[in-house]
Amino acid sequence: MATGAFFREQGQKARGWLIEVMKCVEAIGKPEFQIEDVYGFEKRLGLLYPENKNVKSKIRQQLQFLRDRGYLEFVSRGYYRLRVKD
């Protein structure tokens, strides 16, 4: 599924989370990363979404969504890889 298509199928708030987690992944600056690297953005995401008291769970959920849509590849427990765009 194209990136634009999976954005369109999400509600506005869900898109916001998705975009912010994608920004965090990009800010890591490596094609392979650990979930702990993304958790490093927990405080920043918590400030953006103060009503969410389960930021780490939301990060995991968004990483799973991005994996399921082909944006990320699950390498092993806690390890991810950005998929190369064809």
PLY file of the C-alpha trace (Angstrom):
ply
format ascii 1.0
element vertex 86
property float x
property float y
property float z
element edge 85
property int vertex1
property int vertex2
end_header
0.00 0.00 0.00
1.36 3.42 -0.89
2.24 5.76 1.97
-0.43 8.26 0.92
-3.10 5.56 0.89
-2.47 4.46 4.46
-2.51 8.09 5.61
-5.90 8.65 4.00
-7.43 5.65 5.77
-6.54 7.05 9.22
-8.36 9.68 11.22
-6.74 13.05 11.83
-5.45 12.25 15.33
-4.12 8.85 14.21
-2.38 10.52 11.26
-0.76 12.96 13.67
0.70 10.16 15.76
1.81 8.29 12.67
3.56 11.31 11.19
5.25 12.15 14.49
6.54 8.60 14.97
7.80 8.60 11.36
9.63 11.87 12.11
11.21 10.23 15.16
12.34 7.25 13.09
13.82 9.59 10.48
15.55 11.63 13.21
17.36 8.49 14.40
19.23 8.73 11.11
19.95 5.04 10.60
18.21 2.46 8.41
18.21 -0.03 11.31
17.23 0.95 14.82
15.96 -0.37 18.12
12.62 0.40 19.69
14.61 1.97 22.54
15.86 4.57 20.04
12.27 5.60 19.36
11.44 5.53 23.07
14.08 8.26 23.35
11.40 10.56 21.89
8.84 9.66 24.59
9.06 13.03 26.35
8.72 14.98 23.09
5.71 12.93 22.01
4.21 13.25 25.48
4.41 17.03 25.19
2.72 16.91 21.77
-0.03 14.61 23.07
-0.42 15.41 26.79
-3.75 13.56 27.01
-1.99 10.28 26.22
-0.64 8.65 29.38
0.69 5.57 27.55
3.19 7.03 25.10
5.42 3.94 24.89
2.41 1.76 24.08
1.37 4.25 21.40
4.88 4.21 19.92
4.79 0.40 19.74
1.35 0.53 18.13
2.51 2.99 15.49
5.65 0.96 14.73
3.46 -2.12 14.25
1.18 -0.17 11.93
4.17 1.06 9.91
5.50 -2.50 9.75
2.16 -3.86 8.60
2.01 -1.21 5.86
5.51 -1.98 4.58
7.22 1.21 5.75
9.31 -0.73 8.30
10.56 -4.27 8.51
10.62 -6.16 11.80
14.13 -7.64 12.12
13.90 -9.22 15.57
12.48 -8.42 18.98
12.91 -4.66 19.44
14.79 -4.19 16.15
13.42 -2.56 13.00
14.67 -1.59 9.55
13.37 1.06 7.18
12.21 -0.56 3.97
13.94 0.52 0.81
11.54 2.23 -1.54
11.35 0.60 -4.96
0 1
1 2
2 3
3 4
4 5
5 6
6 7
7 8
8 9
9 10
10 11
11 12
12 13
13 14
14 15
15 16
16 17
17 18
18 19
19 20
20 21
21 22
22 23
23 24
24 25
25 26
26 27
27 28
28 29
29 30
30 31
31 32
32 33
33 34
34 35
35 36
36 37
37 38
38 39
39 40
40 41
41 42
42 43
43 44
44 45
45 46
46 47
47 48
48 49
49 50
50 51
51 52
52 53
53 54
54 55
55 56
56 57
57 58
58 59
59 60
60 61
61 62
62 63
63 64
64 65
65 66
66 67
67 68
68 69
69 70
70 71
71 72
72 73
73 74
74 75
75 76
76 77
77 78
78 79
79 80
80 81
81 82
82 83
83 84
84 85
